[in-house]
Amino acid sequence: MYSQFSIANHLPEVKHALHFQKCLVLGNYMMLLSFIIIACCIAITFALDDYAAMSLQIFAHIATIIFAAALKLGYVLRCIALHGFGEKDF
């Protein structure tokens, strides 16, 4: 009687939706955290260069490049999730 409307018939779709939801949340947090770290690194490198040690400035330069890549990976995760949900425009 309930076999036609049971959740077992839709279980693969539900699992995929949960994976896409996790992908979207992870991508959003990754982008936000990366942006904040990049902003701090740029501030250390250029605005606060008189107050920061040379080793900290070198680290900030390197971290800017690394976290820019992490920002891009977060954006790709977000695009994958939105594509999985059927969104056309990103």
Protein Blocks (a to p, Z undefined) as FASTA:
>chain_A
ZZmmmmklmmmmmmmmmmmmmmmmmmmmmmmmmmmmmmmmmmmmmmmmmmpcfklmmmmm
mmmmmmmmmmmmmmmmmmmmmmmnopabZZ
